[in-house]
Amino acid sequence: MDKVKMDICVIGAGSGGLSVAAGAAQMGASVILIEKDRMGGDCLNTGCVPSKALLASAKRANAFRDAPDFGIATQEPNIDFERIHKHVHNVINRIAPNDSVERFESLGVKVLRATATFKDNKTILAGNCEIQARRIVVATGSRAVIPPILGLDKIPYLTNETIFDLTECPEHLIIIGGGPIGCEMGEAYRLLGAKVTILEQAKILPKDEPELVDILRQRLIEHGIDLFEDSQVIRTEKADDGSLHVHIEKNGKPLLIKGSHILAATGRQTNIDLLNLENASVEFTQRGITTDNRLRSVSNKRVFAIGDVAGNYQFTHAANYHAGIALRNILFALPAKANYSALPWVTYTELELAHVGLTESDAKAQGIKHKVFFWSFEENDRAQAEHATDGKMKLITGPKGAILGCSIIGKSAGELILPWCLAIQEKLKISSMARVIAPYPTLSEASKRLAGSYYTKALFSNKTKQVVRWIQRLLP
């Protein structure tokens, strides 16, 4: 067995692991990167990239249906699903060279394609190599949870790892789970012509502001999605005619839903089962490796956990943020700590739903004195010009105009959330957003108007009117 000594051993070549490996190698550390599957991880191959490519096709198809609102006569789009499949995988292939073995070896990273396991608190076994490293970064990501539904293991079903291999549009896609993946895939396939049913045991998107989720819920229903919330899936089976049956219970009544495909979208579980973490005295739970706020294992300070395996926010941008925290700690011995107060998330349905900071329920739970403000896209001239008025912003402010949180539903909400991320990160007051000069006409002007609404009550009060009249009498 080959014995290798390195400054840093990175396990997992997803977004976070790649960021650590590239950054550390380019700044002079010796790095080995271990990956047992595909470079780029879930995000590139079965997650963010293919899902957004598929949604892009779906939104283009829907633009044909909306064209008459702009005075353009069209017909129902002719959807070639095989070409959509090629489009999705072409996008993956165009990005893949950035994450390839060749690129990382050119940066000075030693790449090993193997399964990694801990031998002891500073030694990793992978393939025919025994690797000793000063610091070990675990970035093994997560995979789809398979719900313990009676009969599911006896029928064909899809997860995010297999759904993008479809070359034909499902006749009827039944989605179990109403989180971001379920809602995104449900709308994508519905807009591309499939009949879609979404089953959720509670409410869809429970972490988001309920008033904004209501708008998205209505849009999903308007698009023809059959949405069953507060429903319990009892069992599944495959019928003699090849159709898939899902038995559910809603309001105490049994219902049968027949479909052609089933997608399991009930959450994620971390990939830690093959690591033999016990050998390295690394504490973990089902959520992932237990870390301190510097992303170090609480029981083995040589080991860092980043991305999904760190057990908190399962987003690609969180993994990349973690990578920066880990690099500062490992390379420069700086006590950098993770701070999630300005970490955003977005659900990329046709009406995008974006959030950063505290929700109203968060503020209430923490006992923070706060105010709530709304601004409708109907008040935005660009939204009117583009028939994109089905949107709303919600702002949470604290004492003295502190910006605590913002949520947006509507066209390009994922793009519109960025200035609010900056405002929360830099602890800006609401006055900073209200004073900014926004280009007209843009959707981003809505953020300025939302911020300005903080002052509306005081600005147009009787007291202000009295002051203005008094000043006018004093003027020559």
Buried (B, 14 or more C-beta within 10 A) or exposed (E): EEEBEBBBBBBBBBBBBBBBBBBBBEEEBBBBBBBBBBBBBBBBBBBBBBBBBBBBBBBBBBBBBBBEEEEEEEEEBEBEBEEBBEBBBEBBEEBBEEBBBEBBEEBBBBBBBBBBBBBEBBBBBBBEBBBBBBBBBBBBBBBBBBBEBEBBEEBEBBBBEBBBEBEEBBEBBBBBBBBBBBBBBBBBBBBBBBBBBBBBBEEBBEEBBEBBBEBBBEBBEEBEBBBBBEBEBBEBBBEEEEBBBBBBEEEEEEBEBEBBBBBBBBBBBBBBEEBBBEBBBBEBEEBBBBBEEBBBBEBBEBBBBBBBBBBBBBBBBBBBBBBBBBBBBBBEEEEBEBEEEBBBBBBBBBBBBBBBBBBBEBBEEEEBEBBEBEBBBEBBEBBEEBEBBBBBBBBBBBEEBBBBBBBBBBBBBBBBBBBBBBBBBEEBBBBBBBEBEBEEBBBBBBBBBBBBBBEEEEEEEEEEEEEEEEEEEEEE
